[in-house]
Amino acid sequence: MREVAGGYAYDDNEINQTNEITLRSGGNSVNQHLERELNERLQMALNKLSKENIVDLDDDKKAAMVSNLLVVLCADEAAQPVVNTGTLHQ
């Protein structure tokens, strides 16, 4: 997210009144760019996990992983690791 947002000036004062997209005035465009990047990277991560047989995830586990990754990416604080001492299968 930082990489995408860093590619835009904060407001028009920083770009000498040109018609470029800024974080303040181009919210929808910036959001679309962020969404494309997140979707690309999340699907790439899931595909790599499956292709390299690192872990076999069903659709529910994939959805949970995507949800967890989004929480980490969008959090205001650093992520705290959690050690699962139970089993994934009930």
N, C-alpha and C positions, 0 to 999 in steps of 0.2 A: 504494500500500500504506500509505503514511504517513497519507493522508487517512482511510482506513477504520479503521486501528488507533487513530488519534487520536480517533475517535468513542467509544471505550470507555475506561472507567476501568481502571487497572492491576489493582487488587484491591478487595476489599470495604471496606477502610479508607477509600478515597477516595470512596466513595459512601454513607457512613453506614449500612452494613449493609442497604441495600435489596436487593431481589431482581433487580437489573439484571444483565445479562451483563457480565462483566469479561474482560480479557485472560487473567488467570490461571485463572479458573474456567470460562470459556465458550469454551475452545479450539475445540471443534467448530463452534459457532455462528459464531465469528469467522472460522474457516477457510472455512466455506460462504459467508459474506459476501464475503470476499476472492476466492474462486473465481468467484462471480457477477460481481463488478466486473471482474476480469481478463478473463474470457470476453467480457463485453460490450465492453470497450475494444479487445481484440485483434481481435474480429470486425468492430467498427466501423472500425478502422484498415485492415484488409484490404479491406473493402467500399469505403472511400473511395479507396484506391489504384486499385482496378479501375474504379470509377465515373468517376473523373476522368482515366482513361487515363494515369496517372502511370507505371505499370509493369504489364506483363502477367505474372502469376505462375501457373505451373502448381501442381498440388497439392504436389509435392515442394518447390518454392521457398516456398510458403506455410508448410509445416511447418517449414522451416529458419528462416524469418523469425520465426515464433512461438517457436521454441526459442531463438533469439538474443535476442528481446525478454524472455523469461522469465529468461534468464541475467542480463541487465542489470538487470531489476527486482529480482531476488533477491540480487544480489551484495552483499558487504560493503564493497566499494570502488567508487569512481567508475569508470564505463566508460571504456575507452581506445579512441579511434577507430582503425579499421583502413582503410587505403586499398588497395583491390583494384586491382592493376596488371595483372591478367590478364583473361581473358574468362570470362563466365558459361557460354558454350557451348563444348563440347569437340568 
